[in-house]
Amino acid sequence: MLKKLPIIGVMGSSDKSWEELALPLGELIALHDYHLLTGAGAGVMTSVAQGFTSVEEREGLSFGIVPTVNYQGQLLPRETYPNPYIEVPILTPLDVKAQNDSTPYSRNFVNVMTSNALVVLPGDHGTRNEVSIAIQIKKPMILFGPKEAFTQFPQYPAHVETIDEVREFLESGSAKFRADEKREE
């Protein structure tokens, strides 16, 4: 049976890997018994999942929300998604209309709503959209990385620059989830 663990969503650039942030973040998530959720693609999504799966003795799994079509409505080649570190790919059969950021049927909504908490690394339009969605639905979230990488982001989310600050955020954010799960046992 799949163990109920908090799901930590990591959002960030699909173009830049930010390995110096993403690899230790993935390891941290694995070592503290969380599941990892990403958009299953390249960049940050690959780096954080690589760091996560490098921890052999872990409780959690690496989930990836896989798109099936690009913004033009063309099917994505299966070789591009999911990245090789995704253990549980979740295909989203959303049509091209659902790729629009303003609709509640976008992959970004799936990423944000499925996660119990979000750690957001630097990224572009899609990452900023996920932050906006998280703000709207009041999802626990933290921005992680150099402050200058977030100048185009909404000012609402807390910002940290060290992995220890991320660990503190995750521990405090998952305490209620873990207490609720313990009561159910």
Secondary structure in CASP SS format (residue, H / E / C, confidence):
PFRMAT SS
TARGET T0000
AUTHOR 0000-0000-0000
METHOD secondary structure of the structure
MODEL  1
M C 1.00
L C 1.00
K C 1.00
K C 1.00
L C 1.00
P C 1.00
I E 1.00
I E 1.00
G E 1.00
V E 1.00
M E 1.00
G C 1.00
S C 1.00
S C 1.00
D C 1.00
K C 1.00
S C 1.00
W C 1.00
E H 1.00
E H 1.00
L H 1.00
A H 1.00
L H 1.00
P H 1.00
L H 1.00
G H 1.00
E H 1.00
L H 1.00
I H 1.00
A H 1.00
L H 1.00
H C 1.00
D C 1.00
Y C 1.00
H E 1.00
L E 1.00
L E 1.00
T E 1.00
G C 1.00
A C 1.00
G C 1.00
A C 1.00
G C 1.00
V H 1.00
M H 1.00
T H 1.00
S H 1.00
V H 1.00
A H 1.00
Q H 1.00
G H 1.00
F H 1.00
T H 1.00
S C 1.00
V C 1.00
E C 1.00
E C 1.00
R C 1.00
E C 1.00
G C 1.00
L C 1.00
S E 1.00
F E 1.00
G E 1.00
I E 1.00
V E 1.00
P E 1.00
T C 1.00
V E 1.00
N C 1.00
Y C 1.00
Q C 1.00
G C 1.00
Q C 1.00
L E 1.00
L C 1.00
P C 1.00
R C 1.00
E C 1.00
T C 1.00
Y C 1.00
P C 1.00
N C 1.00
P C 1.00
Y C 1.00
I C 1.00
E C 1.00
V E 1.00
P E 1.00
I E 1.00
L E 1.00
T E 1.00
P C 1.00
L C 1.00
D C 1.00
V H 1.00
K H 1.00
A H 1.00
Q H 1.00
N C 1.00
D C 1.00
S C 1.00
T C 1.00
P C 1.00
Y C 1.00
S C 1.00
R H 1.00
N H 1.00
F H 1.00
V H 1.00
N H 1.00
V H 1.00
M H 1.00
T H 1.00
S C 1.00
N C 1.00
A E 1.00
L E 1.00
V E 1.00
V E 1.00
L C 1.00
P C 1.00
G C 1.00
D C 1.00
H H 1.00
G H 1.00
T H 1.00
R H 1.00
N H 1.00
E H 1.00
V H 1.00
S H 1.00
I H 1.00
A H 1.00
I H 1.00
Q H 1.00
I C 1.00
K C 1.00
K C 1.00
P C 1.00
M E 1.00
I E 1.00
L E 1.00
F E 1.00
G C 1.00
P C 1.00
K H 1.00
E H 1.00
A H 1.00
F H 1.00
T C 1.00
Q C 1.00
F C 1.00
P C 1.00
Q C 1.00
Y C 1.00
P C 1.00
A E 1.00
H E 1.00
V E 1.00
E C 1.00
T C 1.00
I H 1.00
D H 1.00
E H 1.00
V H 1.00
R H 1.00
E H 1.00
F H 1.00
L H 1.00
E H 1.00
S H 1.00
G H 1.00
S H 1.00
A H 1.00
K H 1.00
F H 1.00
R H 1.00
A H 1.00
D H 1.00
E H 1.00
K H 1.00
R H 1.00
E H 1.00
E C 1.00
END
